Amino acid sequence: MDEKRANFVRLAEGRVNRALKDIRLIGNLSNRAAYSFTDEDIKKIFRALHRELELAKSRFGESDSSGSADFKL
C-alpha cells in the first residue's frame, strides 16, 4: 500500500468511527424523560446532518450540493 493510501485509510477509519459515535450520541437525545425538544428541533438536526453529508459526498464527486453552515437550533 502506498503512503497516500495508508494515510487515507488511517484517517478515514478514525474520522468515520468518530462520526458514527457522535451520531449515536445524537440518538441518545431522543430520551424524552431527560430532554425537552420539539418536532421542529428534530427536523433541524436531521436537515443539518443530511446537508453536511451531501456536501461531503459532493467533494468526492458523488452528489450536487452547495454551501455549508454551522448548526444551530
C-alpha positions as CSV (number, residue, x, y, z in Angstrom):
1,M,0.0,0.0,0.0
2,D,1.5,3.4,-0.9
3,E,1.8,6.1,1.7
4,K,-1.1,8.3,0.4
5,R,-3.5,5.3,0.5
6,A,-2.3,4.3,4.0
7,N,-2.8,7.8,5.3
8,F,-6.3,7.9,3.7
9,V,-7.3,4.6,5.3
10,R,-6.0,5.5,8.7
11,L,-7.6,9.0,8.7
12,A,-10.9,7.8,7.2
13,E,-11.4,5.0,9.6
14,G,-10.8,7.2,12.6
15,R,-13.0,10.0,11.4
16,V,-15.8,7.8,10.2
17,N,-15.8,5.9,13.5
18,R,-15.8,9.2,15.5
19,A,-18.7,10.5,13.3
20,L,-20.7,7.3,13.9
21,K,-20.1,7.5,17.6
22,D,-21.3,11.1,17.6
23,I,-24.4,10.2,15.6
24,R,-25.2,7.5,18.1
25,L,-24.9,10.2,20.9
26,I,-27.3,12.4,19.0
27,G,-29.7,9.4,19.0
28,N,-29.4,9.4,22.8
29,L,-31.1,12.9,22.8
30,S,-34.4,11.1,22.0
31,N,-34.9,10.3,25.6
32,R,-37.9,12.5,26.5
33,A,-37.5,11.7,30.2
34,A,-34.2,13.6,30.1
35,Y,-34.7,16.2,27.4
36,S,-37.4,18.5,26.1
37,F,-37.5,19.1,22.3
38,T,-39.9,19.8,19.5
39,D,-40.5,18.1,16.2
40,E,-39.0,21.2,14.6
41,D,-35.8,20.7,16.6
42,I,-35.5,17.2,15.3
43,K,-36.2,18.3,11.7
44,K,-33.4,20.9,12.0
45,I,-30.9,18.4,13.4
46,F,-31.5,15.9,10.6
47,R,-31.7,18.6,7.9
48,A,-28.3,19.9,9.0
49,L,-26.8,16.4,9.2
50,H,-28.2,15.5,5.7
51,R,-27.0,18.7,4.2
52,E,-23.4,18.2,5.6
53,L,-23.3,14.6,4.4
54,E,-24.4,15.7,0.9
55,L,-21.7,18.4,0.9
56,A,-19.1,15.8,1.9
57,K,-20.3,13.4,-0.8
58,S,-20.1,16.2,-3.4
59,R,-16.5,16.8,-2.6
60,F,-15.9,13.2,-3.7
61,G,-17.9,13.9,-6.9
62,E,-21.0,11.9,-5.8
63,S,-23.6,14.5,-5.3
64,D,-24.7,18.0,-6.1
65,S,-24.9,20.2,-3.0
66,S,-23.9,23.7,-2.2
67,G,-22.9,25.6,0.9
68,S,-22.1,24.7,4.5
69,A,-23.2,26.4,7.7
70,D,-22.8,25.8,11.3
71,F,-25.6,24.1,13.1
72,K,-27.9,26.0,15.5
73,L,-31.3,25.1,16.8
